[in-house]
Amino acid sequence: MARQYPLVFGLFLISLWSFFCHAIDVYRADTRPFSTIQASKGMLPKGQSTVGVVSPDISLWNHCRGAADGYSRDNDGYVSTTWDRNLALKWTTGFPDRTGYIYRIHSGPNMIDCEATLGDHNPYPDEKEYAAIGGIKTNQIIGWTLVKNGVQGKEQLNPFYQASVYSNMGVGGAQPQLAAFPAGHVAWSQAPWSQYSTCAPKRSARDFFMQKRACSPAKSNQAFATDYLEYVNAICPECE
């Protein structure tokens, strides 16, 4: 484990740089007016009632794959956003009556870069997704725009947005430990995910020449997610 400390420290510094130097806006297409989101105390992962809680079956892999009906799973622990506003606008046209809202949200360490985290294993890279682990607080929402039949109204600014908290906050970026591939997935034997996995020992000469070994995450999905949210809280107590 000692040999991993320089790497972990390096990742810590990279994460800090990402948090404080890569401030961006991300967008979410949603059918709900802000009053409904405010009453729910934020944009919550399906099946949750509080922002910042680790879902029992949290998995970025499952979140990005989605359910059989094309929507996100009920208990994946993330809320979808995209850095491409045009994509969010396009998605509103699929809502009932072609009416919805584009929410503009400030970046924060809760925003995990799906493409950077899952790499070539990301099933939908074209969605350009940042997934908010544990959800999005109402004070992270900058504003919203009503869209009807592709026609956009004027953006309404959120009076509860806390610029003092988020204005200098970047994204969480790549967090390979949060990928949550299933046990035995080939990614666990590949960099960068291999540093967060354990592999079955080679017990024979035949095993030695096998390139593929059964590898699994070193900790549970819940444990990795809990560690990360604790880290977010240390960096930005108001963000989580």
Secondary structure, DSSP 4 states (H G I P E B T S, - for coil): -GGGHHHHHHHHHHHHHHHHH---EEEEEESS-HHHHHHTTSB--TT-SSTTPPPTT--HHHHHH--TTSSPPTTS-EEEEES-HHHHHHHHTTSGGGEEEEEEEE--TTEEEHHHHHGGG-S-GGG-EEEEET-B-GGGEEEEEEEETTEE-PPEE-TT--HHHHTT----B--GGG--PPTT-GGGGSTTGGGGEEEPPP-SHHHHT-S---EEESS-HHHHHHHHHHHHHHH-TTT-
